[in-house]
Amino acid sequence: MSTRRGVAATLVVALLAAGCAAVVRDRLPGTLGWSTCGAFQCARLAVPLNHADPAGEKIEISVLRRPAEDPEHRIGALVMNPGGPGGSGIELVRDSGAEFVDAQTRARFDLIGFDPRGVGQSAPVRCLPDEDLPFVRGAAAVDQVREVTARCVQRAGHVLPYLTTAATARDMDLLRAALGEEKLTYYGASYGTALGTVYADLFPGRVRALVLDGPLDPATWFGDRSRLDRLNATGFQQALEAFFAGCRRNPAACRFGAGDPAAALDRLLARIGARPLPVPGGAPVDRAEAVAAIGSALYDKAAWPSLAAALQRADAGDGTGLRPLSNQQSGRRPDGSRDNSTDARLAIRCGDGGRVADPVALAAELKRLSPVFGDDSGVDACRFWPGPAERYDPGAVLAKGAPPILVVATTGDPATPLPGGRALATELESGVLMMLEGNRHVAYGRDRSPCVESAVARYLIDLMPPADGTQCPREAVHP
């Protein structure tokens, strides 16, 4: 998941939402030929573009493996997805696997990262240049989104109906088989919980263990998108207010706002809206980018000091500190180019359905829920998107017959608020809910909560989940 960035960001997303996916027509799915790539092993898996036509057009899924650190006691492969949608599993395992995954789990499992279809190195979707679009509002915004979406559909329309979570879940089952795993062991964060849920619902008998961390309620993701947007706006507003409270409690550590950071931010965003902040050697920071930067820092309380410093610098007229924070949201690289995470995010989001019935009314409501993060554009690019080849509709009871599935939720998660985790754990026939008290997105990873780390490791290794409703105390590293 990600924050909503207003009209400018909505249009950037729409413009970058599709592209010409690379296709493979001469390989059959089902095999992995590993080669050495640095300290890892890499392979590509051919899968059908349309799973209803397995003999037809193929695309390739890129896969990376980090071998188990204790091969004599290896259990199997742990497939990982970092969310988004649009996040790269290859980057997660390659760049963060050793720090993100606890030592017990790294010892017993190969860590498997793959880029889902349409993402990163797996037939990536992209259609337009990296340059940002001009900021427009109202009817002009709707017309522009309609125009650029039509252009993208014209350019890659045959691919877009197959960029869905259900199609990726079917890819993941082919990956499971190609890895030689009888059943899937999986960790998914944020949107990755939707992918894991769909997999378990489609293939309940092929589940060994699933950790769904920072969970989405599939009823909102695949159906009631308006509710999801409301939860996001509320979650990020609450996280922002927690940041303000921290600034007021400890002004020596947070020098932004002189005791009233909320009012100071209102004034700062109004100034940026009227005149973007200069950045030496780069494009100025406009209001949409500033909001994206703030939202990015709110994903984890550990980033609050960086946010405070960036806002203090912005208040002095320099947007330099905001730029790297916003880049985390947009996928922009230091050289100014973008990865295709934004492209894939919209393609998959729209492919999964859940269009907004009344975008204008919803925009007004979101602005009331969060004056900072509420999207007031009244634009829903998914209204102009082609329908999916396979529409997944979650039932009232999910993954019937699957073994226990561990749902891990953080009480103060801004991007996937706690109600979504509670709902998912209830909807899964075998769902087990564990909660972490804290202000960050996703609970597991980087040894920040020994309670969560040990419970997840025991579940993955010994297939022993914690008691349903277990609550871990606030993480010690970032109180």
N, C-alpha and C positions, 0 to 999 in steps of 0.2 A: 504494500500500500504506500501511498504517498499523499502529500498535502495537495489541496486544490490551489492553483496559483493565479486565479483570476482570468480576465479576458485574454490577456497577452499569452499566458501559459496555455489556456485552452486552445488558442489558435496555433501555437507552436506544436502542441500535441497533435492537433488535427492535420497539420501540414506534414508532420513527420510520421504519420501513422501507418504507412504501407510502403512496400517496395517490391522489387522484382526478386523473388526468392530463387536461389540457385537450386536446380533440380538435377536429379541423377536418374537416368533412364535405363542403365545397363547393369544394375546390381540388384540382387535379391536381399531382402531383409533377413536378419537372424544371426549374423556373424560379426565378430570383433577381431580385427587384426591389430594387436598392440605394437606400438613402436615407442622408443625412448624419446622423451621430450624433457630435457633437463633432469631434474630429480624425480620426474613423474613418468607415467606411461599414458600414451594417447591412442585413441582409436576413433573411427567413424562408423556409425551404424546406419545402414540404409533402411528406411521405413516407407510405407506407402503414404503419399500425400493424402489420399482418400482411403481410409481403412475399410470402407465398404467395397473397394476395388483393389485388393491386395496385389494383383498382377499389373496394375497400372503404374502411373507416374510415381517416381520415388524422390525423396529428399534425403539428405544426410544429417544425422544427429551427431554432434561432436561430443566426445566423452573423455574424461581425464580420470586417472586412477592414482591414488596415493596408497601404496601397499601398507598393510598392517605392520606395525612396528614390532610385534611379537609373532612372527609367522608360524612358529610351532604351536601356538595356541589360537590361531586365527579361527574366527567363527564364520565369517563370510564378508559380504559387501554391504556397506551402508550408503545408500543413494541419498543425495542431498540436494535441496532446492532452497535458494535464499529469498524467494518471494518476488515481489514487483507488482504484477507480472512484468517480465522483462529483465529480471535479474539473472546473472550468469552463474550457474552452478560450477562451471570450470573456474571462474575467478574466485569463488568462495573457497574451493578446495585448494587451488594453487596458491592463492595469496594469503589465506587465513586459516586453512585447515589445521595446522599445527597449534595455532593459538586458540581457535574457536572451539574445537572438540576436546573434551576432557581426556586425560592421559589413559585412563582405563579403556575407553572406547577406541582411541587411536591404536592401542596395542592389539586389540582383538578383531578390528574390522579394516578392510580396505575402504578408504573414503572415495566415493564415486561422485564426481561432479559432472553434470551434463548441461549443455545449453538447450532449453526446450525449443521446439520448432518455432522459427521466426525470430529467435533471440541470438545475439552474439555471433557464434561461429556455426549455427545450425540454420541454414537457409534464411539468413536475416532479412527482415522486411525493412525497406527504406525507399523513399521516393524523392525527397527534396533535399536541397542543400542544408548546411548547418546554420545558416544565418537566421537570426530571430525575425519574427514578423512585426510589423508596426502594430501599435496598441490601438485597437478600435473598440467601439461599444455598440450596444443596441442592435438595430437591424443590420448595420454594416458588419457586425461580428457574425451574425447568423448567415448572411450572404457569403461572407468570406469562407466560413467553415464549410458551407454547402459546396462552394466552388472547388476548394482544394481537396475535399473528400472525394468529390466526383472525379477529379484528376487522378487521385491515387487509386480509386476503384478501377478506372479505365486502364491504368498501368499495371495493376497487379490483382485485378478482380478475381482471376481464377484461383488464386492462392488464399485470399482472405477468408472464404468460408471454412477453411480447414485450420485456421489459427485459433483453436479453442482449447479449453482445459481438458475436455473429454478426449480430443485427439491426442493431446500430450500424454494423458493417462494411458492411452493405448500404446503410444510409443514407449512409455516407461515399462509396460509389461513386456514388450519385445526386448527392451534393455535388460530387464530382470532375467529373461530366458537366455539371452546372449552372454550374460555374466555367469551363467551356470548355477543360478540361484533358484531353488525350488519355490521359495517364497520370498517376498520383498521385505527388506528392512530399510526404513526410510525416516529421514528427518526433513521436515518442511517448516519454514518460517514464514509468517505473514500470509501472503497469497499462496505460498507453498503449502499451507494447510488446506486450501481449497483443492489444490492438485492432489494431495494425499487423500482427502476425503472422497473425491471422485474415483480415484483408483480403488479405494477400499469398497466403494459402493458397486463398482463394475466388476471387481475381482475379489470378493471377500474371502474366497478360499485360498487365495495366493498371498495373503498377508501374514507375515511373521511378527513384525512389530512396527508400529508407526508412531512417531512423535510429532504432534501438531502444535507448534509453538507460536504464540501471537495469533490466535485463531480467528478466522472469519466464519460467520454464520452462513452456510451455503444458501439458505433461503433468501438472504439479503443480496449476496453476490450474484446469484443466478436469477433472482426475481425482483425483489423490492429494492432497486438501486437507490431510490429516494431515501429509504431508511438508512442505507449504508452511508450516503452523503451526510445525512443528519448526524449519524454517529461520529463520522470523521470530524465534522465541524465542531461538535461538542467536545470530542476528545482532545483536539488540539487547543481549543480555547481553555479547557481545564488545565492542560499542561502549561500553557502560557501563564495562566494565573498562578500556578504553582511556582513557576520561574520568578514571577513578580514577588511572590511571598518570600522566596529565598533571598531576593535582592534586598527586600526591606529588613529581613532578619539579620543579614550580614552585609552591610553596605561597604565594608572594607574589602570584601571579595568581589562584590558586584558594584562597580562605581557608576553604573548607568542609572540615570533618572533622579538623582539627588533626593532619594526618599519616596518618590512617586513615579516608579518606572512605567506604570500603565499610562499615565498622562504624557510622560515623556515620549513613549512609543507612538501614541496618537499624533503628537506634534511632528515627530520625525517622519512618519509615513505620509502625513499631509505634505510636508516639504518635499519629500522624494517624489510624491505624485505630481507636484507642480514643476519640480526641476530635478531630474535624476542626478544621483551622486557621481562625481567624477572618480575614475580609477586610473591612476597613472599608467600609461602604456596600454590601456584597454578601453572597451566600451563602458559607458556609464551604467550604474545600477539603477534600474527603474523600480517602481513600487512592487510590481509582480515578482521581480527577482529578489527584492528585499524580503517579501513575505515568504518566498520559497526558502530563503536562507534561514529565516527564523524557524520555520517548520522543520527543516532538516536538523537543526540543533536540538529541537524538542524531542526527537526520537530517543534520546538517551540523556539522563541527568548528568552524565559525565561530561557532556558537551556544553553545559550551561556556562562555565567560566569563559569558554571561547565565544559564546554568544554575547555575553555581557561585554567582553572586550571589543567585539565587532560592532556592537551597537554604540558603545561609547565613542569609538573611532568614527562611526557614521554620523553621530551627533555633532562631531567636530568638522564634518564636511567631507569625509573620505570614505568611499565605499569599498576600499581594498579588503577589509576584513570580512565583508559579506560574500564576496565572490567565491571563495573556496567552499563555503557552506552551501551556496546555491548550486554550485557545480555537482554536489552530491545528489541533488534532486534531478537535475537536467541531464546528467551523463556527459557534461561538457568536459573535455580534456584540457590540460594546460595549454596546448597549442591552439585552442579555439574550436577544434572539431568536436563532434559529439559521437558517443557510441549510439547504438540503436535501441537502448532500453526504453526511451520515450516512445519510439515508433511502435515497438512490440507491446508496450503497456496498453495503448489505446486499441490496437488491433485485437488483442486478446480480450480486453474488457468489453469491447463492442461485440466481438464474436460470441461471448458467453451470454449475451442478452441482458435483460433487465433495463430496458430503456425508460427514461423519465417521461411520465405522462404530461406534465406541465412544467417545462424547464423554467419559465419566467416566475411562476409562483414558488417553485422550489428555491430559485436563486434569492428571492426576497426572504424566504424563511431562513435560509442558510446565513444570510447577512445578519439577521436578528440573533441567531444562535452564536455567531462569531463574527463580530465586526472586522476582525483581522483576516480570518481564514475563510469566511463565507464567500463562495463564488457568486458574484453579482452579475455575471455575464448573461445568464439566461440562455446559454448555448449548450446543446447536447449533440455532439458530433455523431453519436451512435444512431441518431434518428436517420442519418443519411448512409448508414453502413449496410452492406449486404447481409442477408440472413445466414446463419451457420449451416453447414452441411449436416451436422448432427447437433440437435439441441438437447442439452442435459437438463432435466428437471428433477431436483432432489425431492424425494418422498418424505413422508412424515418420520419414517424410521430408516436410518442409513446403515449400510454395511452389515446387513443381516447375516449372521453366522460367522463374522470375523472374530478373531481373538481380541483381547483387551487392547484398546487404542488409547494412548496417553495424550490428553489435551492439556497444554501448559499455558496459563494466562497470567499476565501481570495486572495488578489492580489498577495501576495508573498508566496503562498503555494508551498513548494518544492516537495511534494509527488504527489499531484494532482493539477498541475498548472492551472491557471485561464482559459486558452483556453478550457479545458475540461468542466468547469462549464458553460461557454458561450454556448458551443455546446449542452450540455444536456438541458439547459433551452430552447433552440430553438427547439430541437427535440421533447420535450414533448409538446403535443397539448395545455396543460394548464400550462406550466412552467412559474414561476415567479422568476426572478433572483435578489438576494440581495448580495452585495459585501462588504467585510470588508477590509480596507487598513491595511496591516500588514504582518509580516514575521512569519507565523506559519501554521501548518497543521490543518485544520478545524477552523471554526470561532466561533461556539457556545460552551458554557460550562464554568463553574467555575467563572461566573460573571466577565469575563475579558473584555467584551464589552457590556455596558448597551444598546447600540443601537441594537445590535443583539439579546440580551436576551429579551428585551421588544417586539421586532418584532416577534420573534419566539413564545413567550408566547401568544401574542394576536392572532396569527394565530392558534395555537393549541387549545386555549380555546374558542375563539369567531369565528374562521374560517374566519378571516379577514387578508389576506396577505398584506404585504407592497406593494407599487407601484413597478411595474417591473422596474429594473434598479436602485433601491435604493442603495446608497453607504454610508456605515457607516465610520466614521473617524477612524484613527489609534487608537488602544486600548490604553486607558489611563494608564493602570497598567504597561504595558511594552512598552514605547514609542520608 
